[in-house]
Amino acid sequence: MQLLAIDLGKQSFHVHGITDDGEVVSKKVGRSRLAATVQELSPETVAMEACASAHHWGRRFEAMGYPVRLIHPRFVMPFVKGSKNDAVDAEAIHEAALRPTMRFVPVKTTEQQDLQMLHRTRDRLITQRTGLINHIRGLLGEYGVVIAVGAFRFRRDIGNAVAEAKLSALATENFNALIAEFQALDKRIAEIDRKLVAICRTDERCKRLSTLPGVGPVIATALIAAVDDGRHFSSGRALAAWIGLVPRQYTTGGKPRLGGIGKRGNQYLRRQLIHGARSVLIRIAKRSDRRAKWAQDLLARRPQQNARGNRQQNSTHRLGGVAERRKLQSGVTGL
């Protein structure tokens, strides 16, 4: 069998393939029997959607000696025939994997998934902390107490604001409990940040990435978790497109029409890169090097929000240079 496609699930999986004699194999398999079934069919390649648990199964099948092709679900969707079910999905994965121009997702290592887990946990905690800050500020506003916007100002002012406000015993007790909840979230986020810093200091790829302006432990580890090896991309422009740091196209009839940055790509990584660009642009006025002059000229022509996206896009595109390309080939991700 040349190719075996698997529609993944939690307990139920559906496999689809065509034997060398032209016989179609399409059957449902339980979780405990999946590895044995793949071994019995002995395909040259295994194809799956890049969805939940795909990287786990990808590593397992690669350990068994089978090359794995992971496909983004968006690229599988056009091959779905008729009503959607597991058998149809498995057949669609099979058809998509046979396309000569199909793009595949590299299987993540365990180390990459560990880093990605830290970043996802950190992102969730920050969202919860922001929501809690807004909740407390809103409640305090009902008592005529106004606190400045921002986590730093909130952390600095909240204790005195509650202590100095003339609140009832019940309100004070509730606000103190909410403040304790905020401090617990703050402490957990700080712990994850320390872990990311420690990882960045021991990883050579992170050290090289951290030499780039605006790139710190958060962005460096996020890039390693998402990309790992920059050689998956042919150029810095290809990486910029994958992240989503390129404008949307509406080109037809040979007339190029470019819009704003789209929603496709790695949204978390794109957001962190824009934060990194913001930190650089804040300090760019006092510098006179070539990169600073380019950014100053850009700020003079474009609004600051657009300049942030353009700056990161340009940094990614500059891989055409010899030094940057050497960094990419040595295992540094595509910045």
Number of C-alpha atoms within 10 A of each C-alpha: 16 14 23 27 30 30 25 22 15 9 10 15 19 22 27 24 24 17 14 9 7 9 10 11 13 18 14 15 17 14 14 10 12 19 15 12 13 18 14 9 15 16 18 13 18 24 27 29 28 20 14 11 12 22 22 14 17 24 18 14 18 14 10 12 13 18 16 26 20 22 22 16 13 9 16 21 14 11 15 17 12 7 7 10 12 19 17 19 25 28 24 23 28 25 18 24 26 12 9 7 8 12 14 17 15 18 18 17 14 13 12 18 15 11 20 18 13 18 22 13 15 19 14 13 16 16 12 14 20 15 13 17 21 16 13 17 18 15 15 20 12 9 12 11 15 14 17 12 11 11 14 9 11 17 14 12 13 20 13 9 15 17 12 9 13 13 14 9 9 8 15 15 12 12 20 15 12 16 19 12 14 20 14 13 19 16 12 16 19 13 13 15 17 13 15 21 17 12 17 23 14 10 13 13 21 25 18 16 24 19 11 12 14 19 23 20 21 19 25 29 28 24 28 23 23 19 21 21 19 22 17 17 17 13 20 25 22 16 24 22 19 15 24 21 29 24 17 16 13 10 10 8 5 6 8 9 11 12 10 12 16 13 13 14 16 14 14 15 20 22 14 19 26 22 18 20 23 20 15 18 20 9 10 17 12 8 11 11 9 9 14 17 14 14 19 17 12 17 17 11 11 12 10 14 12 15 22 23 23 21 24 22 26 16 19 23 21 17 21 13 10 10 10 20 20 13 19 22 15 13 18 25 26 30 26
